[in-house]
C-alpha cells in the first residue's frame, strides 16, 4: 500500500474541514467512493487533526504548572 502524497491530500483535508463535523464521514464516503486508500488516508489525517485541536488551549496554565513543578524539584534537591 503506497501512501498518498501530503501535497495531494492537503487540499482535500481543507475541503473536508469546511464540512460540519457530523457530516464529514458521509461527505468523504460519497465524494471518494471506490478510492479506499485515499479515504483511509483522509480519515487518518482527519483523526490526527481533530485529536490535536485545543492542545494549546490553556498553555499559559500548563507553563505555570510546569515551572512550579520544576521549582519545587530544584528546591528539594
Beta strands, then each sheet from edge to edge (+ up, - down):
end
